[in-house]
Amino acid sequence: LGWTVDDDQEDLRTLLNSYLPVVALLTLILILPYIFDAVAISYEHRKTLSEINKTTVSRYFYYQLANIYISVTAGSIWISAQQIINRPYAALEILGNSLPAVVGYFITLIVTKMLAGLPIIILRPYALCRYALLRLLQRKKFMTQRELDNVYCLEPVYYGWEYPSQMLVIVICFTYATISPIILIFGAMYFIAALMVYKKQVLYVYTPFYESGGDLFPMVCDRTLFGLICGQLTFMGYSIVRGGHFLQVSSAIPLITFTFFVMTYFRNHYAEPSQRLTLELAMQLDEKIKETAQARDQGSEYFYRKKTIPQDSFDPNYYRQPVMTEPDGEPLFYRMEGQDELTKEVRKKLKRSRLHVWEPKRVSVIDRDSSDEVDFRSDVV
């Protein structure tokens, strides 16, 4: 922004040079999750929402890490890469020289996220504008019940945006905790405010659209510890710049080793075992299968209905196109407070017409292997 140097308006020059880069970076940070989602859905053709969010969180985190350590701190990614390639032994020194110079920028970034980002999350501008537009353009008495139900649309948790947004702040705090400890005050203020905002959103606003069993948490924990390792490496580089002795600098190596050990321990003892079935639960399932088979042989229909096993309760529609598994639609009444006669008559006619529609019955795995093909749960479609 060199054209602002000759301008007499000092306040405008300060505003453009101090806050405009922060606003531009925050705008890019807001747009990137949608780009990563589009790539995962349209290009990679991922099938589940949990898998899409997992890839978005991972890529978004690495972008933010590169943004902290390369593009922002060293001025240009190509200049930084060239310096590190020409002097590989001086990589820590390059980081140590560049990071302390931009601590004010990252403090401004955290304050902006706290004073502007968190209020936007709690205000929900999209839902507010949508509600105001519907109230302005439509009248309640001319709207159907389905249209009224859609006024207050459900809002899911955008894990691909929420998780990396918090990890960005904590990685910044890890990086500058020893270089400029004052940033910890702003980081603590941000997380206190974020706790109040997200606690309210999770309890009263966000609606989960799927359940993945906490599949994202091990990856978020792993990436957070990786950010801690990057902060420890930066501290070693900063110690070299400040003229630290080799023994003083090398004393930080046990910290990195311990952090890497903890990251590996968590991955091997918690993350990977959580992806598999425990031996205790597997034994319980085997017992249920045996008891169910015995109940079938004895003809105990009541006992058979009380036993539920995954092989028998697996929904055959999981791998079908959603348009082929949509349930039958029912016309809603004009208002939920009362039932109008016209809608009741339409529902009766639809019910009579559906009596002639063939629907496949569900066959259990155990009965499918038997010769008599008996199924006590054929009423479940």
N, C-alpha and C positions, 0 to 999 in steps of 0.2 A: 504493500500500500504506500508506495513512494510518493504518489500524487498528493497525499495528505500532508506532506512535510511543509509545503509552501502555503498551506491554508492557515489562516489566522485563528480559526476556531480550534483552540487547544482541546476542549472537551470532546469534540467530534473525533479528533485524531486519537485521543486516548481511548475512546469507546471502540473505534474500529480496530486499533492495534491490540487491545487487551481482550475484548469480549467476542469480536467477530470470529476469530479462529476457534474459540471454544464452542460457539454456536454452530459453526460449520461441522466440527467434529461430532458434536452431539446429534446433528441431523443425519450424518452418515451412519452413526451408530444405531439410530432408530430405523433406518431403511434396510440395513444389511440383513437382519433376521428374515425379512420377507423375501429377499433375494435368495438366501440360503434355502428357505422353504420351497421356493419355486424350482430351484435346481434339484432338490431332493425328490420332488413330486413329478415334475415334467421331464427332467433329463435322466435321473437315476431310477425313476419309477418305483420308489419305495412304497410299500403297501400299508404299513401301520402308522398311526399317529405317534406312537412312542418311539419308533425307529426314526421318523422324520425329526422329532424334537431332539433326539439324541445326537444325530449328525449336526443339527443346527447349533446346539450348545457347544459341541467340540470345535467346530470350525470358527464359530464366533469368538470363542475364548482365545484360540491361537491368533486370530486377527488382532484382538485387543492386546495380546502379549507382544506381537510384532509392532503394533502401533506405539506401545510404551517404549520398547527397547531399540527400535530401528527408525521408523519414519519420523517420529516426533523428537526423540532425544538426540538424534544425530543429524537432523536436518534433512537428509535425503537417504532413501534406502540404497541407492546406487553408490553414493559417496561412502556410506558406512561399510557396504560390502567390499568396496575397493580397498578401503583402509585395512580391513581385517584380512583380506586376501594378501595384500602387500606385506602386512606385519601380523602374522597369525599369533605370535607370541605376545602381541600388545592388545589383544582383544579385550581383556579386562581393563586395561588402561584407557582404551577408547570409551568404554562404558562409564568408567569412573570419572572421566573428564566431562562427559556430555550430560549425565543424569543430574548432578547438583545444579546445573545451570537452568533447568526447567522446573524446579520444584514449585515455584510460584504458579506456573501454568497448571500443574496438576492440583494444587490447592484450589485454584479458581474452578477447575473442572468439578471437584467434589462439592464445592459450595453451590455451583450451578445445578448439579444433579439434586442436591438437597433442597434448594429453595425453588427450583423450577420443575425438575423431573418428578419428584414425589408428589407435589400438588397436582400435577397433570394426571398422575395415576389415580389419585383419590377422587378427582373431579370427573374423570372419564368423559372427555370432551365429545367423543364420537357418540356415545349413548345419550349424552345431554342434547347434542344438536339433533340427533335423530328423533328424540322424544319431542323437542320443541317444534321441529318441522312437521311431525305428524299432528300435533295439537293445533298447529297454525293452518294446515291445509285441509284437515278432515274434521268432521263433526261426529261425536260419539254415536248419536242415534242413527246415523247412516252407515255405521261400520258393523261388520259381522263379528261374531264372537271370536272366530279365529284371528281376525285382524286385531281385535282388542288384546288377545293373548300375545300377539307378536310385538305389541308396543314395548313391553318390557322384555327385551330379548335377553336370553341367557348369555353370559360372558365366560368363556373358558379361561384357564390359566395358560398364558403363553410362555411355556417353559423355555423356549428358544430365545426369548428376550429377557425374561426375568432373571434366570440363573446367571448368564454372562454379565448382566448389568451389576449384580452384586459382586461377582468375582473380579470385575475390573477394579472396583474400589479396594477390595482386600489385597489384590496384587500390588496396587499402587502403594498401599500402606506398608506391605512387606518390603517393597523396594526402598522406600525413603525413611523407614523407621529409624535406621542408624545414621543416615546422612542428614536428615532434617527432622528431628523428633516431633516438631510442632505439627506435622501433618497427622500424627496420631490423634490429636484433639479433634481435628475436622473429620477424620475417619470415624471416631467414636460418636460424634454428633450425628453423622449421616446414618450410621447403623441404628442408633436410638430412634431417630425419626422414621427410618425404614421399618423398624419393628412395629411401631404403632400403625403405620399405613398398611403394611401387608397383613398384619393381624386382623385388621378390620376388613380388608378385602377378602381374605381367605374365609372368614367366618360368615360374612353377609353378602358378598358380591360374587366371587368366583364360583362357577359350577363345573365340577369335573365331568368331562365327556368320556373318559376312559380310565381304566385302572391298570397300571403296569407293575404294581407291587414295589414301588420305590426303585425302579430300574435306573433312574438318572442319578440317584444320590452317590453310589460308588464312584461314578465317573466325575461328578462334581468334587468329591473329596480328593480324588487322585489329581485333578487339575489344580486344585487349591494348593496341595503340597508341592506340585511342580512349580507353581508360582513362587512358593517360599524358597525353593532351591535357586530360582533365578535371582531372587532378592539377596540371598546369601552370596552368590557369585558376584553380584554387583557390589556388595560390601567389601569383598576381597579386592576388587578393582579399585574401589575408592581408597582402600587402605594403601595400595601401591602408590596412587597419586599423591596421597598425603605424606609419603616418605616412610611408610612403615617398613620395619625390618622383615626379612624373609620368615623368620620364626613367628613373628606376630601375625603375618598374613596367613601362614600355613596353619595357625591355630584354629582357623575357621573351617578347615577341612573336616574335622570330626562332626561339626554341625551338619554339613552337607551329607556326609556318610550316614549319620543318624536319621536325617530326614528321608533319605532314599530308602533306608532300611524300613522305616515306618510305612512308607508308601508301598513297598513291596509286601510287607507283612499284612497290611490291610487288604491288599489285592488278593493275596493267596489264602488268607484265613476268613475273609468276609465276602468280598465281591464275587470271586469265582465259586465258592460253595453255595452262595445264594442263588446261582443259576441252575443248580441241580436239586433233585429231590432228596430229602434226608432219608437215611436208612430206617428210622423209626416210622416215618410216614409211609414209606414203601411197604413195610411189614403190615401196617394197619390196612393199607389198600389190598394187599394180598389176602388178608383175613376176610375182608368184606367180599372179595370176589368168591372165595370158597363158601362163605355163608350164603351168598346169593345163589350160587349154583346148587347148594344143598336144598335151599328153600324151593327152587324150581323143580328139583327132582321129587320133592315131597308134596308138591302142589300147594304150597302155602302162599296164596296170593297176597294176603295181608302182610306177611313178613317180607315178601319180595318188594312190596311198595315202599317199605320203610328203609330199604337199603339203597343208597345212591353211591355209585362209583363213577370215576371219570370216563371209563370206557363205555359206560352205559348212558351217561348223561351228556355226551359230546354232541353239540349242535351240528347237524349236517349242513347247515346253511352258512357256516363260517367262511367257506371258500367259494361261495356262489356270489354272483354279481348282486350288489345291493338292490338294484331295480327289480331283481327276480325274487327277492325275499321281503319286499315291502308288505306289511299287513294290510288287511282290507280297511279301506277308509270308511269312516262313519260321518255323516253330516251332523254338524253341531247345531244345537238349538240357538235361536236368535240371541238369547241371553241365558246365562247360567242360572239366573234367579228363577226362571220359569220355563215350562215346556210348551212350545206352540204345537198346534194340531198338525200343521203342514209337515213339520220335520218328523213328527211321530209316524205319520202316514208313509213318508218316504223311507224311513227306517224299516217299517214292516215289509214294504215291497222289496227292499234290498235283501232282507233276511230270507224271504221266500225264494228269491231268484238264486241265492247262494246255496240253497239246498241241492241244486242240480250240478254244482261245481265239484269236480273230483279233487281230493286232496290226498297226497301220499301219507301213509301212516309210518310211524317211527318204529323201527325194529331194533331191539337191543343186540349188543354184540354176543352175549351168551346165547340167546335164543337163535341168533343167526347161524351159529355153529351146530345147533341141535337138529335132530331129525323131525321133531314134532312141530317146530316153528311156533311155539306158544309165546305170546307177548302180552303181558299184563299191563303194559304201559302204552298200548297202541292209541290211546286217546290223546297222547301228547304229540303235537305236530311241531 
